[in-house]
Amino acid sequence: MTDQRLTEAVLLENITTPEKFRDLIEKGITDKSFVIYPHVFSFIESYIKDFNKAPELDLLRATAPDFTPSNIQYTDYFIESILDNELHRNIENILGKGIETLNVSPKGALTYLLDHLGGMHKTTIRNIPRSFTDRDALERLQKVSTSAGTKKYSAGFATLSKYLDYYPGVMTGVVGRISQGKSTIALYMGCCAYEQGARVLFISPEMTRMEVNYRWDTFMMRKYMKDTIPNTALHDGKGVDLQKYKSWLDRASQRSDWVTYDAYSTGKAFTVTNIGLLIEEHTPDVVIVDGLMLLKEEEKIKGSWEKVHALSYGLKELVSTKEIAMIVTNQINREGATAEIPGLENISYGDGFGQAVDKVLTITPGPVKTQKHIRLMKNRLGPTMDSAVLINMDVEQGIIGE
């Protein structure tokens, strides 16, 4: 713990321009970061708003006689110090209240601590990444002229690339009725991104890790070896060509860029905060959340409509702040299942999900079990598909495509 008074003084006396003040704000500094001189910070903030310049040091002394400048050169170290001190105070307060609750109800104390300590990872409005659209304009030139400006992931459908390919910062929804192939399409899209070198985080509230792993093997063997082992055979362990399977596993084990989590190991549902922590740990390029309605909301929400809205925009915030691509599966209602062309109004439990995502891909039954109709009914980044396209979807053989 660094000296709070000294740290505050260093930061405040070095706010010599409005730009330096904005820099502190963008890094998460607020009036709550100050314990000794919150009034000085508030005065500087008001002065800059009124006069578009920072107050001189003599004016600060005259306005706040208790303020003592440090005369120490400013570095980013003091920003980290004041934020660490603020975090320390917040954790200390939460732990204190948790101990008080512990004397009444151990379970209540555990719930309180998990909710409030986990919630400290949520992004506040001041910490949301931002840019000055005018001031930082030239930064875009470099992004456009390098791979950072053109990076995208193929969804794996050659003739549909202009509809289905996606980028960092894009949230794609895959919707359909139960057992129509939502998980299959999401997993396949992840496999295509992985093939392009992406790191993938697969969150599976429904399927076990082994289910995902075996299906992944079937899909990826088809991609890399132009051959595969049927998915059922891998699950049953019967009729598996072990030599061929080992050949694939030797190749697969050379990378460590796909991480799968399921809810079965803990018996607890994922939350947006959980997913955010996993993203921080694994730094993926692409995140797949297989089952929006199986996530747990972190606040007391009465209806399913409110839950969908809260979860959808919580995930959307992660997509924006972490600069990742995300694929999320969700259901359509019964009316949508029988409609020739389902619409956004057919997404289960209101339109919150449809509003939050950038792309909405629907899956409906085809003429035979191994065929499906797919259609992009929303695309914030480009054209939508006027009609559905029939694709093959043979999960057993790992054949997904037109």
Phi and psi in degrees as a GROMACS rama.xvg file:
@    title "Ramachandran Plot"
@    xaxis  label "Phi"
@    yaxis  label "Psi"
@TYPE xy
-89.7084  164.223  THR-2
-65.7848  118.071  ASP-3
-66.223  -43.8522  GLN-4
-61.9736  -45.2451  ARG-5
-63.5501  -44.3378  LEU-6
-61.4806  -45.5865  THR-7
-62.4313  -42.7827  GLU-8
-62.562  -43.8224  ALA-9
-59.3869  -47.0012  VAL-10
-64.4284  -44.8019  LEU-11
-68.9915  -42.8523  LEU-12
-71.9898  -15.9228  GLU-13
-98.2801  8.30183  ASN-14
-84.4551  84.6883  ILE-15
-102.345  -8.18696  THR-16
-143.528  158.967  THR-17
-59.8781  -32.1533  PRO-18
-65.1637  -39.1201  GLU-19
-68.3275  -34.0209  LYS-20
-65.9577  -45.0749  PHE-21
-62.8454  -34.8375  ARG-22
-61.9425  -40.7424  ASP-23
-64.241  -43.1341  LEU-24
-60.9705  -43.8977  ILE-25
-64.9692  -25.3417  GLU-26
-90.3419  4.65269  LYS-27
102.293  5.67404  GLY-28
-78.8204  130.436  ILE-29
-133.494  179.68  THR-30
-63.3189  -25.413  ASP-31
-72.9488  -11.4009  LYS-32
-75.7722  -16.1316  SER-33
-105.829  130.67  PHE-34
-106.167  -38.6969  VAL-35
-87.127  -43.8299  ILE-36
-124.043  47.1832  TYR-37
-63.5876  -31.6293  PRO-38
-68.0043  -31.213  HIS-39
-70.5592  -42.6961  VAL-40
-60.4576  -44.8085  PHE-41
-63.6152  -38.063  SER-42
-64.0238  -44.3648  PHE-43
-61.8734  -42.9632  ILE-44
-60.3743  -46.4817  GLU-45
-66.0929  -40.5499  SER-46
-62.5188  -43.3065  TYR-47
-65.2247  -39.0179  ILE-48
-64.528  -37.2435  LYS-49
-80.3333  -37.7617  ASP-50
-118.693  -4.26648  PHE-51
57.2834  32.9815  ASN-52
-154.61  159.821  LYS-53
-85.7314  147.225  ALA-54
-70.7587  147.69  PRO-55
-68.829  158.777  GLU-56
-62.6977  -36.0374  LEU-57
-63.6749  -36.0313  ASP-58
-68.1604  -37.6029  LEU-59
-61.9356  -42.5342  LEU-60
-63.8565  -40.1132  ARG-61
-70.0692  -36.5894  ALA-62
-77.658  -35.9877  THR-63
-129.002  86.1459  ALA-64
-58.2795  -23.7214  PRO-65
-79.5044  -8.31742  ASP-66
-79.5576  124.215  PHE-67
-117.525  109.451  THR-68
-62.175  153.154  PRO-69
-95.5572  -25.4261  SER-70
58.6473  33.2859  ASN-71
-109.392  140.806  ILE-72
-66.9609  136.694  GLN-73
-77.3858  138.856  TYR-74
-141.195  167.216  THR-75
-63.9024  -17.3596  ASP-76
-55.2039  -37.7201  TYR-77
-72.2808  -28.0384  PHE-78
-65.9238  -48.2713  ILE-79
-60.2038  -38.2441  GLU-80
-65.4727  -46.5096  SER-81
-68.927  -33.7624  ILE-82
-69.4731  -38.9157  LEU-83
-63.2373  -42.0804  ASP-84
-63.0814  -40.4599  ASN-85
-65.1423  -42.3621  GLU-86
-62.9783  -41.2728  LEU-87
-58.9992  -44.9364  HIS-88
-64.0885  -43.2171  ARG-89
-63.579  -44.091  ASN-90
-64.7549  -41.2868  ILE-91
-60.6548  -42.0516  GLU-92
-64.4896  -43.1085  ASN-93
-65.1641  -43.2176  ILE-94
-63.8293  -37.7061  LEU-95
-62.4095  -45.5466  GLY-96
-68.1027  -32.587  LYS-97
-65.0613  -39.2108  GLY-98
-66.3876  -38.4309  ILE-99
-61.2065  -42.8779  GLU-100
-68.0171  -32.807  THR-101
-58.4769  -34.9564  LEU-102
-68.3049  -20.0402  ASN-103
-99.2668  -45.9433  VAL-104
-151.987  109.51  SER-105
-57.5078  -41.5038  PRO-106
-66.8604  -40.1784  LYS-107
-62.7657  -38.9566  GLY-108
-65.2447  -41.239  ALA-109
-63.3902  -44.2724  LEU-110
-61.5476  -43.9646  THR-111
-61.2488  -46.1607  TYR-112
-66.0244  -43.4949  LEU-113
-63.7298  -43.2892  LEU-114
-65.3132  -46.7967  ASP-115
-81.9937  -37.5845  HIS-116
-70.3452  -40.3035  LEU-117
-63.7066  -37.8956  GLY-118
-66.6586  -16.4054  GLY-119
-68.2313  -15.4889  MET-120
-84.7026  -9.72965  HIS-121
-67.6681  147.218  LYS-122
-77.9665  129.868  THR-123
-88.8997  164.961  THR-124
-61.7514  -31.4051  ILE-125
-75.9158  -21.9964  ARG-126
-95.789  -2.00356  ASN-127
-65.9604  127.857  ILE-128
-54.8793  140.693  PRO-129
-146.675  169.559  ARG-130
-142.267  152.412  SER-131
-87.2218  109.585  PHE-132
-57.1142  -34.9751  THR-133
-88.4997  -53.1232  ASP-134
-60.6272  -38.5128  ARG-135
-95.7496  21.3353  ASP-136
-57.7213  -40.6422  ALA-137
-67.502  -20.102  LEU-138
-62.7312  -27.8586  GLU-139
-69.7242  -26.2785  ARG-140
-61.8727  -43.6285  LEU-141
-67.531  -38.4631  GLN-142
-63.9438  -42.3798  LYS-143
-68.8961  -31.5629  VAL-144
-87.5804  -1.50366  SER-145
-122.642  176.395  THR-146
-63.666  -23.5766  SER-147
-60.7855  -29.0816  ALA-148
-84.7783  -15.6735  GLY-149
-118.838  3.66199  THR-150
-61.6267  129.42  LYS-151
-151.679  164.412  LYS-152
-119.139  132.71  TYR-153
-77.3742  137.437  SER-154
-81.4767  -6.70139  ALA-155
95.075  4.76277  GLY-156
-113.651  103.042  PHE-157
-53.4932  -52.929  ALA-158
-79.552  -4.72259  THR-159
-110.302  16.8077  LEU-160
-60.904  -36.3016  SER-161
-68.2393  -15.9671  LYS-162
-98.4496  -43.7128  TYR-163
-103.064  -20.5783  LEU-164
-61.2722  149.041  ASP-165
-139.696  168.42  TYR-166
-129.348  164.615  TYR-167
-58.2754  139.719  PRO-168
90.154  0.563295  GLY-169
-107.439  134.135  VAL-170
-111.779  117.605  MET-171
-106.577  128.847  THR-172
-100.777  132.458  GLY-173
-114.126  113.179  VAL-174
-121.825  149.284  VAL-175
176.725  173.615  GLY-176
-75.6413  170.474  ARG-177
-58.6286  136.125  ILE-178
67.2521  23.1148  SER-179
-97.7409  -2.97194  GLN-180
109.631  17.7878  GLY-181
-60.0924  -48.6852  LYS-182
-63.1516  -37.8478  SER-183
-63.2448  -47.3591  THR-184
-63.7526  -44.0333  ILE-185
-61.6482  -45.2943  ALA-186
-63.7957  -42.048  LEU-187
-64.0313  -42.3538  TYR-188
-61.4382  -38.6138  MET-189
-64.4488  -39.2274  GLY-190
-62.5832  -39.1092  CYS-191
-65.8058  -39.9948  CYS-192
-66.677  -40.7745  ALA-193
-60.3808  -41.2539  TYR-194
-60.9873  -28.4692  GLU-195
-87.0121  5.60245  GLN-196
99.194  5.45938  GLY-197
-76.8063  151.512  ALA-198
-89.6225  132.484  ARG-199
-122.921  134.215  VAL-200
-114.552  118.955  LEU-201
-108.775  115.083  PHE-202
-101.065  116.45  ILE-203
-119.709  93.8558  SER-204
-69.813  -17.3604  PRO-205
-112.346  -58.7641  GLU-206
-74.6318  149.523  MET-207
-76.6826  164.137  THR-208
-59.2271  -38.7314  ARG-209
-68.2739  -36.5541  MET-210
-59.2157  -45.6714  GLU-211
-64.6046  -43.7787  VAL-212
-62.2607  -45.0411  ASN-213
-67.5378  -39.313  TYR-214
-66.7227  -37.5695  ARG-215
-60.2702  -44.067  TRP-216
-57.7336  -46.5642  ASP-217
-59.8653  -46.2074  THR-218
-67.4086  -46.3493  PHE-219
-73.1998  -31.6634  MET-220
-63.8048  -39.3692  MET-221
-61.356  -39.96  ARG-222
-71.073  -46.8889  LYS-223
-90.7036  -28.6258  TYR-224
-114.163  -2.28955  MET-225
56.0256  25.6191  LYS-226
-157.006  166.062  ASP-227
-157.066  175.718  THR-228
-116.113  129.375  ILE-229
-52.4862  142.606  PRO-230
-59.4051  -42.0688  ASN-231
-63.0931  -38.1416  THR-232
-62.4274  -39.7639  ALA-233
-65.1436  -40.0881  LEU-234
-65.5279  -43.7251  HIS-235
-81.1087  -24.9309  ASP-236
73.57  20.1999  GLY-237
-113.536  134.185  LYS-238
71.5889  22.7991  GLY-239
-88.5983  127.813  VAL-240
-74.9345  96.9396  ASP-241
-64.8168  -33.2493  LEU-242
-66.2677  -44.2397  GLN-243
-65.8946  -39.9146  LYS-244
-65.4284  -41.8731  TYR-245
-63.2231  -38.0812  LYS-246
-58.8013  -41.9661  SER-247
-68.5706  -44.9458  TRP-248
-64.2763  -34.6688  LEU-249
-59.6657  -41.6502  ASP-250
-70.5558  -43.4968  ARG-251
-62.7562  -35.3552  ALA-252
-74.0773  -1.87595  SER-253
-75.5737  -15.9482  GLN-254
-117.157  164.666  ARG-255
-140.447  53.6952  SER-256
-114.064  8.58429  ASP-257
-129.25  118.996  TRP-258
-119.842  129.676  VAL-259
-116.533  132.261  THR-260
-121.194  139.604  TYR-261
-123.187  170.779  ASP-262
-92.7741  -4.1976  ALA-263
-75.4997  -30.6811  TYR-264
-66.3463  -30.6328  SER-265
-109.281  -19.8625  THR-266
74.0675  11.5801  GLY-267
-117.606  143.144  LYS-268
-73.3083  149.794  ALA-269
-72.5725  150.394  PHE-270
-121.038  168.404  THR-271
-60.7951  -38.1354  VAL-272
-63.9961  -43.2417  THR-273
-55.1613  -47.7351  ASN-274
-64.0701  -40.1922  ILE-275
-60.1756  -40.2353  GLY-276
-67.0283  -38.3205  LEU-277
-66.5437  -36.0969  LEU-278
-64.9179  -42.1883  ILE-279
-61.964  -37.2633  GLU-280
-72.6218  -42.9522  GLU-281
-102.005  -11.4135  HIS-282
43.5566  58.7171  THR-283
-77.646  163.282  PRO-284
-89.2745  -36.743  ASP-285
-128.124  133.15  VAL-286
-119.587  133.016  VAL-287
-115.974  123.771  ILE-288
-112.915  106.938  VAL-289
-94.6066  79.6319  ASP-290
126.043  82.3652  GLY-291
-58.7273  -45.6387  LEU-292
-71.1408  -9.38531  MET-293
-91.6302  -3.18122  LEU-294
-78.3486  160.166  LEU-295
-107.13  129.42  LYS-296
-74.8911  149.892  GLU-297
-98.2199  -5.26362  GLU-298
-120.941  160.718  GLU-299
-73.0251  105.628  LYS-300
-120.651  132.387  ILE-301
-77.8831  -48.412  LYS-302
-112.244  161.854  GLY-303
-64.8348  -31.7532  SER-304
-62.328  -45.8819  TRP-305
-65.4178  -37.1625  GLU-306
-62.5977  -47.7188  LYS-307
-60.4331  -43.0725  VAL-308
-62.8547  -46.3737  HIS-309
-64.5711  -45.0884  ALA-310
-66.1071  -42.4352  LEU-311
-61.9538  -46.1987  SER-312
-77.8842  -23.3685  TYR-313
-65.6621  -43.8739  GLY-314
-67.2327  -38.7497  LEU-315
-60.0988  -37.5386  LYS-316
-63.5915  -39.464  GLU-317
-62.913  -42.5724  LEU-318
-57.8141  -42.833  VAL-319
-73.5832  -49.1182  SER-320
-72.9993  -32.8882  THR-321
-92.0911  -7.12171  LYS-322
52.8093  53.4162  GLU-323
-119.505  168.206  ILE-324
-98.5525  142.931  ALA-325
-136.455  140.402  MET-326
-120.33  125.926  ILE-327
-127.76  130.576  VAL-328
-95.077  148.02  THR-329
-154.404  171.758  ASN-330
-103.242  155.693  GLN-331
-107.165  158.041  ILE-332
-79.7283  178.468  ASN-333
-62.5588  -37.6671  ARG-334
-62.4587  -38.3895  GLU-335
-67.9287  -30.8982  GLY-336
-67.7371  -29.4753  ALA-337
-99.3767  -9.03165  THR-338
-72.9633  144.066  ALA-339
-64.5553  -41.013  GLU-340
-132.162  97.4229  ILE-341
-60.5692  148.066  PRO-342
-114.18  176.945  GLY-343
-60.0324  -28.6414  LEU-344
-69.4207  -11.9556  GLU-345
-91.3559  -1.33769  ASN-346
-71.1443  133.999  ILE-347
-59.1661  141.458  SER-348
62.4485  49.933  TYR-349
87.4482  -179.273  GLY-350
-100.967  11.1475  ASP-351
-58.6192  -42.1854  GLY-352
-66.8614  -45.7988  PHE-353
-61.6882  -31.5533  GLY-354
-74.2068  -37.1647  GLN-355
-74.3249  -38.8609  ALA-356
-77.8381  158.587  VAL-357
-89.6059  -30.3036  ASP-358
-132.807  143.318  LYS-359
-127.445  115.693  VAL-360
-106.985  124.273  LEU-361
-102.445  147.71  THR-362
-125.428  126.25  ILE-363
-132.411  160.735  THR-364
-60.7375  147.392  PRO-365
-101.462  -173.6  GLY-366
-66.1044  -27.0876  PRO-367
-131.178  167.176  VAL-368
-59.9504  -34.2311  LYS-369
-92.2386  18.1108  THR-370
-131.635  144.546  GLN-371
-135.951  154.744  LYS-372
-95.9613  130.956  HIS-373
-123.214  148.586  ILE-374
-152.955  137.384  ARG-375
-92.8875  106.833  LEU-376
-98.4311  -6.84182  MET-377
-145.191  136.061  LYS-378
-150.498  99.3167  ASN-379
-67.5588  -17.635  ARG-380
-102.472  -2.5563  LEU-381
177.283  -153.533  GLY-382
-74.5467  155.281  PRO-383
-103.383  169.646  THR-384
-95.0988  123.235  MET-385
-68.8283  -29.4972  ASP-386
-138.433  162.664  SER-387
-77.8885  153.393  ALA-388
-115.861  136.274  VAL-389
-85.6961  125.433  LEU-390
-125.413  157.127  ILE-391
-82.4559  141.07  ASN-392
-143.671  81.4728  MET-393
-103.398  92.7082  ASP-394
-63.7636  -35.7195  VAL-395
-56.7337  -42.5498  GLU-396
-101.576  1.24574  GLN-397
70.9679  24.8142  GLY-398
-98.2207  107.493  ILE-399
-126.837  120.779  ILE-400
162.272  -171.482  GLY-401
